[in-house]
Amino acid sequence: MEKSNEGITLFSSLKSRRSVLRGALAGAAGATGLAVGGTLLARNGTVAHAAPASTCPVDSITTILSVAATAEQLAVTFYANGIENAGTLGISGANFEYLEGAIVEEQLHRDLLVKAGGTPVTGTFSFPNGMGTFQHLDKFIATLDMLETAFESAYIAAIREFADMNRSDLAELAAQICTIEAEHRAIGRSIDPSIPLPNNWAFTPVYVKSVSDAVNVLTQEGFLSPKKGNSYKYERTQVKEPDVIHRMPYVVPCS
């Protein structure tokens, strides 16, 4: 896989989340519909006209891998603190095992992305509700939902970017990780009994135009601004959980 020594400034020139979302939606849907399979579906579901060529930005492979590896370290940090405070959160039994599986999976994602050439740009994070994130179940699950939604959007953007580079191998890898993040969101939401339908999406929303845009979203949401009293350091977790299988990406060869 491609490696680069180029400087990657991921946290500069931050845009507001609103502008990111507005730009993402404008780029994806335009004024009348959504581009699907080379055509434009109008809001009533009819085919309107051929879609224009993609004008979305394309990050370098190194940038995509580095942003993704950083996000996975954030995920490991989040789940580690959730597990540590599970008693306070009232999480036990099968729900606790969900968290144990998720942290191992996020660690395996991080390790593979680093092996592929990604370099995490930070290992210290914050959370929108600070310590309260791990003291109140509703705040913990809301944070889980926010993080996994951001990760899903970023990996879908990565699929598009890799496709634009004619790197179907990397697009397939991003898809394999993305589907697991979707599992985490739904299973995490199932932990909170006040949420009526954990799997409430027919299509995953994409809030970013490129993987690097996900940094802006996470910054604006309060995940990348550590300070005294709200600073959490990534520490590698063990990956010995025996029930987690398919630990390396595998695809059926085309020939």
Secondary structure by P-SEA (a helix, b strand, c coil): ccccccccccccccccaaaaaaaaaaacccccccccccccccccccccccccccccccccaaaaaaaaaaaaaaaaaaaaaaaaacccccccaaaaaaaaaaaaaaaaaaaaaaaaccccccccccccccccccccaaaaaaaaaaaaaaaaaaaaaaaaaaaaacaaaaaaaaaaaaaaaaaaaaaaaaacccccccccccbbbbccccaaaaaaaaaaacccccccccbbbbbbbbcccccccccbbbbcccc
